[in-house]
Amino acid sequence: MANGAGGSITPFFTIWTAPRATIRRIVDADPTHNVIALAAIGSGISALSGQWSKALGNNANLSVLWPLWVAFIVALSAALGVLSLFIGGVVLKWTGSLLGGVASRVEVRAALAWSQVPAIAGAILFLIAVLLGVPIPVPTPGALPQIAPAFFMIIVVEGVLGFWGFIVSLKCIGEVHRFSAWRALAAVLIPGLIALAAIGFIVFAGGRMAGHH
């Protein structure tokens, strides 16, 4: 990969099969390379797919302002994707450091952003399926939705891409922190465990207080 990450499309391919080596080259060359774009693109494409699938099922009632609404939703989703990236960078920098990790926040953000490549591929695949007219199941009260074989295949592929994307994220987080993917998994789980403990404490304390009245 010439000049590390700079100006090359190679990382978009090698991140799938060699995530550790790829993210190491990226952070050593320029840890901000394409980070904001990757964080925004995945969320934006997912939002566009959702709006388009709703439109196909309700095209008779679309307002003339619908394109503006879609543009707003896509832009908002992209901005939230970037915000989530920065929050995730802070959180996983902290939890990783608890486990002996050495990554900076900018390096963690690079790991999180580049590990979204499989998810972005999944979002693009879903958008293509919607545009090609693959029937999207519509929930019906009291009945199971009818799933077309083509949509079932999309679900299977999305599941595979989601699972592999999670593995890639653990390897990328582990690499920038310079520890194993298993320790990266622990770093990812810590915030959720803290949140569960906090909720449990609040529920327990609320029950105790209510019992005294």
C-alpha positions in Angstrom: 0.0 0.0 0.0 1.8 3.0 -1.2 2.1 5.9 1.2 0.2 4.0 3.9 -3.5 5.1 3.7 -3.1 8.2 1.7 -5.2 8.4 -1.4 -5.5 4.6 -1.8 -8.6 2.4 -2.1 -6.6 -0.6 -1.0 -7.7 -0.3 2.7 -11.3 -0.7 1.7 -10.4 -4.2 0.5 -7.7 -5.3 2.9 -9.8 -4.3 6.0 -12.0 -7.4 5.3 -9.2 -9.9 5.4 -6.3 -8.2 7.3 -8.0 -5.7 9.7 -5.1 -5.5 12.1 -2.4 -4.8 9.5 -4.7 -2.4 7.6 -5.7 -0.3 10.6 -2.1 -0.2 11.8 -1.0 1.2 8.4 -3.8 3.7 8.5 -3.1 5.1 12.0 0.6 5.1 11.4 0.1 7.2 8.2 -2.9 9.4 9.0 -5.4 8.3 11.7 -8.0 10.8 10.4 -8.0 9.4 6.8 -11.6 9.1 5.6 -12.8 8.7 9.2 -15.6 11.3 9.2 -16.8 10.2 5.7 -17.0 6.6 6.8 -19.0 7.5 9.9 -21.4 9.5 7.9 -21.9 7.3 4.9 -23.2 4.2 6.6 -25.8 6.0 8.6 -26.8 8.2 5.6 -27.3 5.2 3.3 -29.3 3.3 5.9 -31.6 6.3 6.3 -32.0 6.7 2.6 -32.9 3.0 2.2 -35.5 3.2 5.0 -37.1 6.3 3.4 -37.1 4.8 0.0 -38.7 1.6 1.1 -41.5 3.5 2.9 -42.1 5.5 -0.3 -42.4 2.4 -2.4 -45.2 1.2 -0.1 -47.0 4.5 0.1 -46.1 6.3 -3.2 -49.7 7.5 -3.7 -49.5 9.7 -0.6 -46.1 11.3 -1.1 -45.9 15.0 -0.6 -44.1 17.3 -3.1 -41.8 18.1 -0.2 -40.8 14.4 0.2 -37.4 14.9 -1.5 -36.5 17.7 1.0 -37.7 15.5 3.9 -35.5 12.6 2.7 -32.5 15.0 2.3 -33.0 16.2 5.9 -33.3 12.7 7.3 -30.2 11.5 5.5 -28.2 14.5 6.6 -29.4 14.2 10.2 -28.6 10.5 10.2 -25.1 11.2 8.8 -24.5 13.8 11.5 -25.7 11.4 14.2 -23.3 8.8 12.8 -20.4 11.2 13.2 -21.5 12.1 16.7 -21.7 8.4 17.6 -18.2 8.0 16.3 -16.8 10.7 18.6 -18.8 9.3 21.6 -17.6 5.8 20.9 -14.0 7.1 20.6 -14.2 8.6 24.1 -15.8 5.6 25.6 -13.6 2.9 24.1 -10.5 4.9 24.7 -11.4 4.9 28.4 -12.5 1.3 28.6 -9.5 0.2 26.6 -7.1 2.1 28.9 -8.7 0.3 31.9 -7.6 -3.0 30.3 -4.0 -1.8 29.5 -4.7 -0.3 26.1 -2.6 2.6 24.7 -4.7 4.0 21.9 -5.5 7.7 21.6 -9.1 8.8 20.9 -8.2 9.7 17.3 -6.8 6.1 16.9 -9.9 4.6 18.4 -12.1 6.7 16.1 -10.1 5.4 13.1 -10.6 1.8 14.3 -14.4 2.3 14.7 -14.8 4.1 11.4 -12.8 1.7 9.2 -14.5 -1.3 10.8 -17.8 0.0 9.5 -16.8 -0.9 5.9 -18.7 -4.2 6.0 -21.7 -2.5 7.4 -21.5 0.1 4.7 -21.4 -2.6 2.1 -24.5 -4.1 3.7 -26.3 -0.8 3.6 -25.4 -0.3 -0.1 -26.7 -3.9 -0.8 -30.0 -3.2 1.0 -30.4 0.1 -0.9 -29.8 -1.6 -4.3 -32.3 -4.3 -3.3 -34.9 -1.6 -2.5 -34.3 0.2 -5.8 -34.6 -3.0 -7.7 -38.0 -3.6 -6.2 -37.2 -6.5 -3.8 -40.5 -6.8 -1.8 -40.0 -5.5 1.8 -42.2 -7.3 4.4 -44.9 -5.1 5.8 -45.9 -5.8 9.4 -49.6 -6.8 9.6 -51.3 -6.8 13.1 -52.2 -10.4 14.1 -50.3 -12.0 11.2 -46.7 -12.9 10.4 -45.2 -10.9 7.6 -44.7 -12.6 4.2 -41.0 -12.7 3.4 -40.1 -13.1 -0.3 -37.1 -15.4 -1.0 -35.1 -12.5 -2.4 -35.6 -10.5 0.8 -34.7 -13.6 2.9 -31.4 -13.8 1.0 -30.7 -10.2 1.7 -31.3 -10.8 5.4 -28.9 -13.7 5.4 -26.2 -11.7 3.6 -26.8 -8.7 6.0 -26.4 -11.0 8.9 -23.1 -12.4 7.6 -21.8 -8.9 6.9 -22.9 -7.7 10.4 -21.2 -10.6 12.1 -18.0 -10.1 10.1 -18.1 -6.3 10.7 -18.2 -7.0 14.4 -15.2 -9.3 14.2 -13.3 -6.6 12.2 -14.2 -4.0 14.8 -12.8 -6.1 17.6 -9.6 -6.7 15.7 -9.2 -3.0 14.8 -9.9 -1.9 18.4 -7.5 -4.5 19.7 -4.8 -3.4 17.3 -4.9 0.3 18.1 -4.9 -0.5 21.8 -2.2 -3.1 21.2 -4.0 -6.0 22.8 -6.1 -9.0 21.8 -9.5 -9.1 20.1 -10.8 -10.8 23.3 -9.7 -7.9 25.4 -11.3 -5.6 22.8 -14.6 -7.5 23.3 -14.3 -6.8 27.1 -13.7 -3.1 26.3 -16.8 -3.1 24.2 -18.9 -4.9 26.8 -17.9 -2.7 29.8 -20.1 0.3 29.0 -23.2 -2.0 28.7 -22.4 -3.7 31.9 -21.9 -0.4 33.7 -25.3 0.8 32.3 -27.0 -2.4 33.4 -25.5 -2.1 36.9 -26.6 1.5 37.1 -30.2 0.7 36.0 -30.3 -2.3 38.4 -29.2 0.0 41.3 -31.7 2.6 40.4 -34.5 0.1 40.2 -33.4 -1.5 43.5 -33.1 1.9 45.2 -36.5 2.9 43.9 -38.1 -0.3 45.1 -36.5 0.2 48.6 -37.7 3.8 48.8 -41.2 2.8 47.7 -41.3 0.0 50.3 -40.7 2.5 53.1 -43.9 4.5 52.2 
